[in-house]
Amino acid sequence: MFVENKFLVGLSDINPLKELTNTFLLRILEDVGSMHSEIAGYGITDMKKTRRSWILLSWKVKVIKRPLVNDTLNVKTWSWSIDKFYAYRDFEVKNQYDEIVAIATSKWIFMDIDKRKIVKVGEEVNEKYQLEPDFRVFKEYNYEKLVSPQDYINKTNFKITRNLIDVNKHLHNIYYLDIAKEALPEEIAFSNELNDFEIMYKKEIKLGETVKAMYSKDSDYHYVTIMNEDETVIHAIIKLK
């Protein structure tokens, strides 16, 4: 099953260069993925009945052509595989000229919300999502875990406020990118958006917590590791180019 929706890039969705931000890109991807789950009967409004929730583990996103303010975007999503405990969802974004401007893939687990335990995805769930196994946007990508660098150039504290919280009272998945941006060097943070990035989520962040964004760089990529304040717990690792 393919699910699609259109979005207009507005003033609140752009950076000073009038380009779509990566945070808003994740927002519209998430919204279309949620639409698919609602259709399948395992969306956020179904949780009271199913007692199940999808938990996001990772993103890989590539922007091919950066959308601008007032562009109209058509976002399409589909699930291409559900393997025991894991589900894989891909995305394709086109502009008003039918050009592909971004592609993305994501990995999820299925959770029992009462026991707070990962559960196996049953055949009924498979059938409801109507998988499209022949369609993948990153054909060779194998969802390898990101590794936190050992040395850091910069460390920045960030307090989690109410406007960043999701329905579970955790830091919303899309705002990890905003925390990462706080740790980037100024010349990078205020230049063009980085067009190739991955996020690996490891432990949720709760309202009121202070986290530390730890920046490092190798020859090709920028890395931000988000840790708790005393640097003993990794919440997420973000890789950008």
C-alpha positions in Angstrom: 0.0 0.0 0.0 1.3 3.4 -0.9 0.0 6.4 1.1 0.4 10.0 -0.1 -0.3 13.6 1.1 0.6 17.1 -0.1 2.2 19.8 2.0 2.9 23.5 1.3 6.3 24.8 2.5 5.4 27.8 4.6 7.4 30.6 6.4 7.7 28.6 9.6 9.2 25.7 7.7 12.3 27.4 6.3 15.7 28.6 7.3 17.2 32.1 6.7 18.0 31.0 3.1 14.3 30.3 2.5 15.0 26.6 2.2 13.0 23.8 3.8 14.6 22.8 7.1 15.5 19.2 7.9 13.3 19.3 11.0 10.2 20.2 8.9 11.1 17.5 6.4 11.1 14.9 9.2 7.8 16.3 10.4 6.0 15.7 7.1 7.5 12.3 6.7 6.3 11.4 10.1 2.8 12.7 9.4 2.4 10.6 6.2 3.8 7.5 8.0 1.2 8.1 10.8 -1.6 8.3 8.1 -0.6 4.9 6.9 -0.7 3.4 10.4 -4.2 5.0 10.9 -5.4 3.3 7.8 -3.9 0.0 8.9 -5.5 0.2 12.3 -2.3 0.6 14.3 -2.1 4.4 14.6 -2.0 6.6 17.6 -5.7 6.8 17.8 -5.9 3.0 17.9 -3.5 2.5 20.9 -6.3 2.4 23.5 -7.7 -0.6 21.7 -4.6 -2.4 20.4 -2.3 -1.6 23.4 0.5 -1.4 20.8 2.8 1.4 19.6 5.4 1.8 17.0 8.8 3.1 18.3 11.2 4.7 15.9 14.8 3.4 15.9 16.5 5.2 13.1 16.3 7.5 10.1 18.4 7.8 6.9 17.5 10.8 4.8 19.0 12.2 1.6 17.9 15.5 0.1 18.4 15.6 -3.6 17.1 19.1 -4.3 16.4 21.4 -1.4 12.7 22.6 -1.5 12.1 26.3 -1.1 9.3 28.4 0.5 5.9 28.1 -1.3 6.9 24.8 -3.0 4.2 22.1 -2.9 5.5 18.7 -1.9 3.9 15.3 -2.4 5.1 12.8 0.2 4.6 9.1 -0.5 5.3 6.3 2.0 5.1 2.5 2.1 6.3 -0.4 4.3 8.5 -2.7 2.4 9.4 -5.3 5.2 8.2 -6.4 8.6 10.6 -9.0 10.0 9.6 -10.4 13.4 10.2 -7.4 15.7 11.2 -4.8 13.2 9.4 -2.9 10.5 10.9 -0.8 7.7 9.3 2.2 6.1 10.5 4.2 3.0 9.5 7.7 1.7 9.7 9.6 -1.5 9.2 13.4 -1.8 8.4 15.1 -5.0 7.9 18.8 -5.7 5.2 20.5 -7.9 7.3 19.8 -11.0 7.2 16.0 -10.3 10.9 16.0 -9.4 12.2 13.7 -6.6 13.6 16.1 -4.0 14.2 13.8 -1.1 14.2 10.1 -0.1 14.2 8.5 3.3 14.1 5.2 5.1 13.3 4.4 8.7 13.4 1.4 11.1 10.8 0.7 13.8 9.9 -1.8 16.6 6.5 -2.8 17.9 5.9 -2.3 21.6 3.4 -3.5 24.2 2.5 -0.2 25.9 1.3 -1.8 29.1 4.4 -4.0 29.7 6.8 -1.6 28.0 8.3 -4.6 26.1 9.1 -5.2 22.5 6.7 -7.8 21.0 6.7 -9.8 17.8 4.7 -8.3 14.8 2.0 -10.8 13.9 0.7 -11.8 10.5 -2.4 -9.7 11.0 -0.3 -6.6 11.2 1.6 -7.6 8.0 -1.6 -8.0 6.1 -3.0 -4.6 7.3 0.0 -2.7 6.1 0.0 -4.3 2.6 3.8 -4.5 2.2 5.6 -3.3 -1.0 8.7 -5.5 -0.9 9.9 -4.6 -4.4 10.3 -0.9 -3.6 13.3 0.5 -1.7 14.8 4.0 -2.0 18.3 2.8 -0.6 18.7 -0.6 -2.1 22.1 -1.3 -0.5 21.5 0.2 2.9 21.6 -2.3 5.8 20.7 -0.2 8.8 24.1 -0.5 10.6 24.3 1.0 14.0 26.1 4.3 14.4 29.0 4.4 16.7 29.7 7.4 19.0 33.1 9.0 18.4 35.7 9.0 21.1 36.8 12.6 20.9 34.7 15.7 20.8 35.4 19.3 19.6 32.5 20.9 21.4 29.9 20.2 24.1 26.6 22.1 24.5 24.0 21.7 27.2 20.3 21.8 26.2 17.2 21.8 28.5 14.1 20.0 27.3 11.1 22.3 27.5 7.4 21.7 27.1 7.2 22.8 23.4 9.5 20.0 22.4 7.5 17.2 24.0 5.4 14.5 22.1 2.2 12.7 23.1 4.2 10.3 25.3 5.8 13.3 27.1 9.2 12.5 25.6 11.3 14.7 23.4 9.7 14.5 19.9 11.9 12.5 17.5 12.2 15.4 15.0 13.7 17.8 17.5 16.9 15.7 18.0 18.1 17.5 14.9 17.5 20.9 16.5 19.6 19.9 19.5 22.3 18.7 17.1 22.3 22.0 15.3 23.0 23.8 18.6 26.3 21.8 18.8 27.4 22.4 15.2 30.0 25.1 14.5 28.4 28.5 13.6 29.6 28.4 10.0 27.9 25.1 9.5 24.7 25.8 11.5 24.0 28.9 9.5 25.0 27.7 6.1 23.0 25.5 3.8 21.1 22.6 5.4 23.0 19.3 5.4 21.6 17.1 2.8 22.6 13.6 4.0 21.9 12.6 7.5 21.2 9.6 9.8 19.7 9.5 13.3 19.9 6.5 15.6 17.7 6.7 18.7 18.8 4.8 21.8 17.0 6.1 24.9 14.1 8.5 25.3 14.6 12.0 26.7 12.0 13.3 29.1 10.5 16.7 29.9 12.8 18.8 32.1 15.9 16.8 31.5 19.2 18.6 30.5 21.1 16.8 27.8 24.6 17.4 26.4 25.2 17.6 22.6 28.7 16.5 21.8 30.1 17.5 18.5 32.9 15.8 16.5 34.0 15.6 12.8 35.9 13.3 10.5 37.0 14.0 6.9 33.5 13.6 5.5 30.8 13.7 8.2 29.7 15.8 11.2 28.7 13.8 14.3 26.6 14.8 17.3 26.1 12.4 20.2 23.3 13.4 22.5 24.0 12.2 26.1 22.7 12.8 29.5 24.2 15.6 31.6 26.9 13.5 33.3 27.8 11.8 30.0 27.0 8.3 31.1 23.9 7.5 28.9 23.7 7.9 25.1 20.3 9.1 23.9 21.0 9.4 20.2 23.8 9.6 17.6 23.4 11.8 14.6 25.6 11.7 11.5 25.4 14.6 8.9 27.0 15.6 5.7 
